[in-house]
Amino acid sequence: MARLQIAPTRSNLFCIRESLELAQEGYEILDKKREVLTSELIHIAHDAAALQERVWAMLADAYQALIVARMVMGREHLEWAALSVSKTIEVTIRPHSVMGVVLPAIESYGAPVEIPYGMGNTTVSLDKATLRFREVLAEIPALSETMTTVWRLALELQKTQRRVNALQYIFIPQYEETVAFIESALEEREREETFRLKRIKS
């Protein structure tokens, strides 16, 4: 690691020692942050994977039911029934912070009425598709919150890892080498001064 190109003076030695101390403190703080973020990410990522898999399965089931309803009722009747849905879930997003990372807390309110369309010109297959999509819709806010949390924690962990690596492998070794060089240069200068004074005295 190349040292900093600065003059070997006592004032520079003091400044570099101070910078080294700050870099070491920063490394310790960021290392703890990295550990917390990693632990949190592993815990949430496991839940997110399970939730995503469940919602994808529910969504596939809902679309399959919709395909059956379309075959039984026809496209036009199905579209008219869909137009009768006027109410959906309302969502509130409240941000909160974990280790400086802003994460969303999503709360949902309300839901569409169970059967938003008239009973005439509809079939049981449409009722089944409606029920399946209602179930998916109820899970979407939780899935959105979990996936956004995983994504933001992963980005923050990546940034923290880069900073930890920069401190550990670049800045701290560079400061340590510079401190060692200045100390060696000052000691050499003191020896030369002592030798010169002895020569003068003799």
C-alpha positions as CSV (number, residue, x, y, z in Angstrom):
1,M,0.0,0.0,0.0
2,A,1.5,3.4,-1.0
3,R,1.8,5.9,1.8
4,L,0.6,9.4,1.6
5,Q,3.0,11.8,0.0
6,I,3.4,14.4,2.8
7,A,6.4,15.9,4.5
8,P,7.6,14.0,7.6
9,T,6.9,16.7,10.2
10,R,5.5,16.4,13.8
11,S,2.3,18.4,12.8
12,N,1.7,16.0,9.9
13,L,2.3,13.0,12.2
14,F,-0.3,14.4,14.6
15,C,-2.8,14.9,11.8
16,I,-2.3,11.4,10.3
17,R,-2.6,9.8,13.7
18,E,-5.9,11.6,14.3
19,S,-7.1,10.5,10.8
20,L,-6.0,6.9,11.6
21,E,-7.9,6.9,14.8
22,L,-11.1,8.3,13.1
23,A,-10.8,5.7,10.4
24,Q,-10.5,2.9,12.9
25,E,-13.5,4.1,14.9
26,G,-15.4,4.5,11.6
27,Y,-14.5,0.9,10.6
28,E,-15.7,-0.5,14.0
29,I,-19.0,1.4,13.7
30,L,-19.6,0.3,10.0
31,D,-18.6,-3.2,10.8
32,K,-21.3,-3.4,13.5
33,K,-23.8,-1.8,11.2
34,R,-22.9,-4.4,8.5
35,E,-23.5,-7.3,11.0
36,V,-26.9,-5.9,12.0
37,L,-27.9,-5.3,8.4
38,T,-26.8,-8.8,7.4
39,S,-28.7,-10.4,10.3
40,E,-31.8,-8.4,9.5
41,L,-31.6,-9.1,5.8
42,I,-31.2,-12.8,6.3
43,H,-34.2,-12.9,8.6
44,I,-36.5,-10.8,6.3
45,A,-35.3,-12.4,3.0
46,H,-36.4,-15.8,4.3
47,D,-39.9,-14.5,5.1
48,A,-40.0,-12.6,1.8
49,A,-39.2,-15.7,-0.3
50,A,-41.9,-17.7,1.4
51,L,-44.4,-14.9,1.1
52,Q,-43.6,-14.3,-2.6
53,E,-43.9,-17.9,-3.4
54,R,-47.3,-18.1,-1.7
55,V,-48.6,-15.0,-3.5
56,W,-47.3,-16.2,-6.9
57,A,-49.1,-19.5,-6.3
58,M,-52.3,-17.7,-5.3
59,L,-52.0,-15.4,-8.3
60,A,-51.6,-18.4,-10.7
61,D,-54.7,-20.0,-9.1
62,A,-56.6,-16.7,-9.5
63,Y,-55.7,-16.4,-13.2
64,Q,-56.6,-20.0,-13.8
65,A,-60.0,-19.4,-12.3
66,L,-60.3,-16.2,-14.5
67,I,-59.5,-18.2,-17.6
68,V,-62.3,-20.7,-16.7
69,A,-64.7,-17.9,-16.1
70,R,-63.9,-16.3,-19.5
71,M,-64.4,-19.6,-21.3
72,V,-67.8,-20.2,-19.5
73,M,-69.2,-16.6,-19.7
74,G,-67.4,-15.1,-22.7
75,R,-65.1,-12.1,-22.8
76,E,-67.8,-9.5,-23.2
77,H,-69.8,-10.6,-20.2
78,L,-66.6,-10.9,-18.1
79,E,-65.6,-7.3,-19.0
80,W,-69.0,-6.0,-18.0
81,A,-68.8,-7.7,-14.7
82,A,-65.3,-6.3,-14.1
83,L,-66.5,-2.8,-14.8
84,S,-68.8,-3.0,-11.8
85,V,-65.9,-3.1,-9.3
86,S,-65.5,0.4,-8.1
87,K,-63.8,0.0,-4.7
88,T,-60.5,-1.4,-3.8
89,I,-58.0,-1.5,-0.9
90,E,-56.7,1.8,0.4
91,V,-53.0,1.9,1.5
92,T,-51.1,4.0,3.9
93,I,-47.3,4.1,3.9
94,R,-45.5,5.1,7.1
95,P,-41.7,5.3,6.8
96,H,-39.5,4.1,9.7
97,S,-35.7,3.8,10.1
98,V,-33.5,0.8,10.8
99,M,-29.8,1.6,11.1
100,G,-30.3,4.7,9.0
101,V,-32.3,2.9,6.3
102,V,-35.8,4.3,5.6
103,L,-38.2,1.3,5.3
104,P,-41.9,1.4,4.6
105,A,-44.6,0.2,7.0
106,I,-47.7,-0.4,4.8
107,E,-51.2,-0.6,6.3
108,S,-54.2,-1.5,4.2
109,Y,-57.8,-0.5,4.8
110,G,-61.1,-1.7,3.3
111,A,-61.7,-4.2,0.5
112,P,-64.0,-4.5,-2.5
113,V,-67.5,-5.9,-1.7
114,E,-67.6,-9.7,-1.9
115,I,-69.8,-9.8,-5.0
116,P,-69.6,-6.4,-6.8
117,Y,-71.6,-7.5,-9.8
118,G,-75.2,-8.6,-10.2
119,M,-76.2,-12.3,-10.0
120,G,-77.7,-12.3,-13.5
121,N,-75.5,-13.3,-16.5
122,T,-72.7,-14.4,-14.1
123,T,-71.5,-17.9,-13.1
124,V,-70.0,-19.8,-10.2
125,S,-66.6,-19.7,-12.0
126,L,-66.6,-15.9,-11.9
127,D,-67.4,-16.1,-8.2
128,K,-64.4,-18.4,-7.7
129,A,-62.1,-16.1,-9.7
130,T,-63.4,-13.1,-7.7
131,L,-62.7,-14.8,-4.4
132,R,-59.2,-15.8,-5.5
133,F,-58.3,-12.3,-6.6
134,R,-59.6,-10.9,-3.3
135,E,-57.3,-13.2,-1.5
136,V,-54.3,-12.1,-3.6
137,L,-55.2,-8.4,-3.1
138,A,-55.2,-8.9,0.7
139,E,-51.6,-10.1,0.5
140,I,-50.2,-7.5,-1.9
141,P,-49.5,-4.8,0.8
142,A,-47.5,-7.2,3.0
143,L,-45.6,-8.5,0.0
144,S,-44.8,-4.9,-1.2
145,E,-43.6,-3.9,2.3
146,T,-41.4,-7.1,2.6
147,M,-39.9,-6.9,-0.9
148,T,-39.1,-3.2,-0.6
149,T,-37.5,-3.8,2.8
150,V,-35.3,-6.5,1.4
151,W,-34.3,-4.4,-1.6
152,R,-33.4,-1.3,0.5
153,L,-31.5,-3.4,3.1
154,A,-29.6,-5.1,0.4
155,L,-28.6,-1.8,-1.2
156,E,-27.5,-0.4,2.2
157,L,-25.6,-3.5,3.0
158,Q,-23.8,-3.2,-0.3
159,K,-22.8,0.4,0.3
160,T,-21.7,-0.4,3.9
161,Q,-19.6,-3.3,2.7
162,R,-17.8,-1.0,0.1
163,R,-17.1,1.5,2.9
164,V,-15.8,-1.2,5.3
165,N,-13.5,-2.6,2.5
166,A,-12.2,0.9,1.6
167,L,-11.3,1.6,5.3
168,Q,-9.9,-1.9,6.0
169,Y,-7.9,-2.3,2.8
170,I,-7.0,1.2,1.6
171,F,-7.3,4.0,4.2
172,I,-6.2,2.4,7.4
173,P,-3.1,0.6,5.9
174,Q,-2.3,3.8,4.1
175,Y,-2.4,5.9,7.3
176,E,-0.5,3.2,9.3
177,E,2.3,3.2,6.6
178,T,2.4,7.0,6.6
179,V,2.6,7.1,10.4
180,A,5.4,4.5,10.4
181,F,7.3,6.5,7.7
182,I,7.0,9.8,9.5
183,E,8.0,8.3,12.9
184,S,11.1,6.6,11.2
185,A,12.0,9.9,9.5
186,L,11.7,11.9,12.7
187,E,13.8,9.3,14.6
188,E,16.5,9.4,11.9
189,R,16.5,13.2,12.1
190,E,16.9,13.1,15.9
191,R,19.8,10.7,15.6
192,E,21.5,12.9,13.0
193,E,21.0,15.9,15.3
194,T,22.4,14.1,18.3
195,F,25.4,12.9,16.3
196,R,25.9,16.5,15.0
197,L,25.8,17.9,18.5
198,K,28.3,15.4,19.7
199,R,30.6,16.2,16.9
200,I,30.3,19.9,17.7
201,K,31.0,19.3,21.4
202,S,34.0,17.1,20.7
